Amino acid sequence: MELKRSDNSPKVAAYIPYYREQAKREIIPFAVHLYESEILEGERQIEGGTSMPFVATWRGSGIPSESGLIIVTFDNNPELRYEVVMSNSEFVGYLIEIIVNYRNRNVIDFPKLFYSKLFRIKIASDSN
């Protein structure tokens, strides 16, 4: 994954109020650039199993409060295609987490909370 900063400062500035932590705010320009690409290829890490490749696509509007459709297809198999609708600010938050994870572990994967929404399952949370 090539990490580039978005030079579109009004779009970046629009997302700042959605993230309180300074560490996340510093990553917003990179996450907005990734969001503007409208595609992400990665691998779902499966505990005790083989990783499964995925392609995620979406249509970006750039307005944080608007909702967007995210489509994730696993293993290039149309039968393993899932869709979820969420606000752009929430999705950019997941992209921020992907970037942090990539920097720390060199893995491109969504966090567990994203998958719980994608698969419409409830998971236990450590923070609440």
N, C-alpha and C positions, 0 to 999 in steps of 0.2 A: 504494500500500500504506500503510495507516494503521498506524503503529508505536505500540503501547500497551504499557505494562509490565503484567505479570501481578501482581496484588496477592495472589496465593496463595503466600505465602512458603514453606510447607512443600514445595510442588511445585518451586519455584525452587531451594530449598536441596538438594533431592534430586539436582539435576543438577550442582551445583558441583564435586563430586569428579571429574567426568568431563572437566573442562577446566582445564588448568594455567595457560594464559595469562590474565593479568588482563584484557586487552582483551576476550577471549571471555566471561569471567565477568561483565563489566559488561553484556553483551548478553543473557545468559540470561533475564532477566525478559521481554524483548521476544520472544525466541524461544519461550518457554513460552506466551506469549499467542497467538502465531501457531500454535503446535502445537495449542493448545486449540480453535482455530477449525476445524480439520480440513479446511481447503480453502485452496488457493493458486492464483491465476491469474497467469500470466506469459507470457513469450515466450522460447523457446529461441533463443539467438543463434547463427547459423550463419555461420562465417567465409566471406566471399565470396558469401553468399547472403542470401535473405530470411528474416527471423525467422519462427518458427512458434509460434503461440499454444498454450498448454497449460493444462490444469486438473489439479492434483494433489489427491487426496483421501486421507484415512486416518482411522483410528479411534484416538483417543488414549486411552491408559490412565493416563498420568501416572507410571508406574513406569519409570525409566530402563533397567533391565536386561531388561525384557520386550521381545519382538519384536512388530513391527506390520507390517501390509500397507500399502504405499503404491501407489496406482494413479495413473498419469499418462496422460492422454488428450490427444493432439495434434490441433489443428485441428478439434476437436469431431467427430472421426471415430472410431467404435468400432473400426475396423480398425487404428487407430493407438493402441491402448490397451496399456500395458505395466504389469507389476506387479513389485514387488520386496519382499522381506521383509528387515528389518534391525532392530537394536535401537533402541529409542526414543532412547537417548542418542546413537547415531550419527546418527539422523535429525535430532534437535535440533541437532547439530553442523552439519549441512548448512543448517538454517534460520538458524543464526548467520551462516554464510557468505553466505547470501542477503541478510540484513539489512545486513551490511557492504558488500556489492556494491551494494545499493540506495542506501545512504547515499553511496557514493563515485561511482556512475555513473548512478543513477536507473533501474536496470534490474532487473527481477525475473526471475531465472533461477538454476537450480541450477548448482553447480560441475561441472566436467568429470568428476570422480571419481564423483559421484552418477550421472551418465549412463552411465559405464562399468559400474556395478553394475546399473543399470536395463536396459541393453541386453546385459549379460553379455559385455562385451568388456574386454580388458586394455589399459591405456594405460601409456605410459612415465611414470614419476614423476620430478619434479625433486628431491624431498626424500629419496628412498631409493635 
